[in-house]
């Protein structure tokens, strides 16, 4: 509420004389101003309290978000460690599989050689039996 000049407004200085530099209001004019100041003060106090409450709420939310972010970082680090361990295990298994395949191929080659020798020996045995006239199965 703006302080308006009215017929009741009669400034006097602090010594009680008219005029001068320091003016005060008569007591009858002070009540509406004081009432309005009290209302404005109460409104400002309520606004400050509401603002402080919002601020505390936002701080709480920020702390919760920070805690959530920290937990996400911990979870990510754990997931990366698990991923690295799984990669290592898969690589080890792949290396073992490659070694087993090489061993199988080597054994298959050796088996083919042995089978070839055995077939040749069986053929020789069958030829000898035929030359000797021995009847019997060629094992």
C-alpha positions as CSV (number, residue, x, y, z in Angstrom):
1,X,0.0,0.0,0.0
2,X,1.5,3.3,-1.0
3,X,1.7,6.0,1.5
4,X,-0.7,8.6,0.2
5,X,-1.1,12.2,1.4
6,X,-4.5,12.9,2.9
7,X,-6.1,15.5,5.0
8,X,-5.1,13.5,8.1
9,X,-1.5,13.3,7.1
10,X,0.3,16.1,9.0
11,X,4.1,15.7,9.1
12,X,6.0,17.1,12.0
13,X,9.7,16.9,12.8
14,X,11.1,14.9,15.6
15,X,11.1,18.0,17.9
16,X,7.4,18.4,17.4
17,X,7.6,21.5,15.2
18,X,6.2,21.9,11.7
19,X,8.8,21.7,8.9
20,X,12.3,20.4,9.1
21,X,14.2,17.5,7.5
22,X,13.1,14.5,9.6
23,X,9.4,13.9,9.4
24,X,7.3,11.4,11.3
25,X,3.6,10.5,11.1
26,X,1.0,11.3,13.6
27,X,-0.1,8.4,15.6
28,X,-3.5,8.2,14.0
29,X,-1.9,7.8,10.6
30,X,0.6,5.1,11.7
31,X,-2.0,2.3,12.1
32,X,-2.9,1.6,8.5
33,X,0.7,1.7,7.5
34,X,1.8,-0.6,10.4
35,X,-1.1,-2.9,9.6
36,X,0.0,-3.1,6.0
37,X,3.6,-3.5,6.9
38,X,2.6,-6.4,9.3
39,X,0.6,-8.0,6.5
40,X,3.5,-7.6,4.1
41,X,6.0,-8.9,6.6
42,X,3.8,-11.9,7.4
43,X,3.5,-12.6,3.6
44,X,7.2,-12.3,3.1
45,X,7.9,-14.6,6.1
46,X,5.4,-17.2,4.6
47,X,7.1,-16.9,1.2
48,X,10.5,-17.3,2.8
49,X,9.3,-20.4,4.7
50,X,7.8,-21.9,1.6
51,X,11.0,-21.1,-0.4
52,X,13.1,-22.7,2.4
53,X,10.9,-25.8,2.3
54,X,11.2,-26.1,-1.5
55,X,14.9,-25.6,-1.2
56,X,15.2,-28.4,1.4
57,X,13.1,-30.6,-0.9
58,X,15.3,-29.9,-3.8
59,X,18.4,-30.6,-1.8
60,X,16.9,-33.9,-0.7
61,X,16.1,-34.8,-4.3
62,X,19.7,-33.8,-5.4
63,X,21.2,-36.0,-2.6
64,X,19.0,-38.9,-3.7
65,X,19.9,-38.4,-7.3
66,X,23.6,-38.2,-6.4
67,X,23.3,-41.4,-4.4
68,X,21.5,-43.1,-7.3
69,X,24.3,-41.9,-9.6
70,X,26.9,-43.3,-7.3
71,X,25.0,-46.6,-7.1
72,X,24.8,-46.7,-10.9
73,X,28.6,-46.1,-11.2
74,X,29.2,-49.0,-8.7
75,X,26.8,-51.2,-10.7
76,X,28.5,-50.2,-14.0
77,X,32.0,-51.0,-12.6
78,X,30.7,-54.4,-11.3
79,X,29.1,-55.1,-14.7
80,X,32.3,-54.2,-16.5
81,X,34.3,-56.5,-14.2
82,X,31.9,-59.3,-14.8
83,X,32.0,-58.6,-18.6
84,X,35.8,-58.7,-18.6
85,X,35.9,-62.0,-16.6
86,X,33.4,-63.5,-19.0
87,X,35.5,-62.4,-22.0
88,X,38.5,-63.9,-20.4
89,X,36.7,-67.2,-19.8
90,X,35.3,-67.3,-23.3
91,X,38.8,-66.6,-24.8
92,X,40.3,-69.3,-22.7
93,X,37.6,-71.7,-23.8
94,X,38.1,-70.7,-27.5
95,X,41.8,-71.3,-27.1
96,X,41.2,-74.7,-25.5
97,X,38.7,-75.6,-28.4
98,X,41.3,-74.6,-31.0
99,X,43.9,-76.8,-29.3
100,X,41.4,-79.7,-29.2
101,X,40.6,-79.3,-32.9
102,X,44.3,-79.3,-33.8
103,X,44.8,-82.4,-31.7
104,X,41.8,-84.1,-33.3
105,X,43.1,-83.3,-36.8
106,X,46.5,-84.7,-35.8
107,X,45.0,-87.8,-34.5
108,X,42.8,-88.2,-37.6
109,X,45.9,-88.0,-39.7
110,X,47.7,-90.6,-37.6
111,X,44.6,-92.8,-37.8
112,X,44.5,-92.5,-41.6
113,X,48.2,-93.5,-41.7
114,X,47.7,-96.5,-39.4
115,X,44.5,-97.5,-41.3
116,X,46.5,-97.4,-44.6
117,X,49.2,-99.6,-43.1
118,X,46.7,-102.0,-41.7
119,X,44.9,-102.2,-45.1
120,X,48.2,-102.8,-46.8
121,X,49.2,-105.6,-44.4
122,X,45.8,-107.2,-44.7
123,X,46.1,-107.1,-48.5
124,X,49.6,-108.7,-48.2
125,X,48.3,-111.4,-45.9
126,X,45.4,-112.2,-48.3
127,X,47.9,-112.4,-51.2
128,X,50.2,-114.7,-49.2
129,X,47.3,-117.0,-48.2
130,X,46.2,-117.1,-51.8
131,X,49.7,-118.1,-52.9
132,X,50.0,-120.7,-50.2
133,X,46.5,-122.0,-50.9
134,X,45.4,-121.6,-47.3
135,X,41.8,-121.3,-47.0
136,X,40.5,-119.2,-44.3
137,X,39.2,-115.8,-43.6
138,X,41.6,-112.9,-43.8
139,X,41.1,-111.1,-40.6
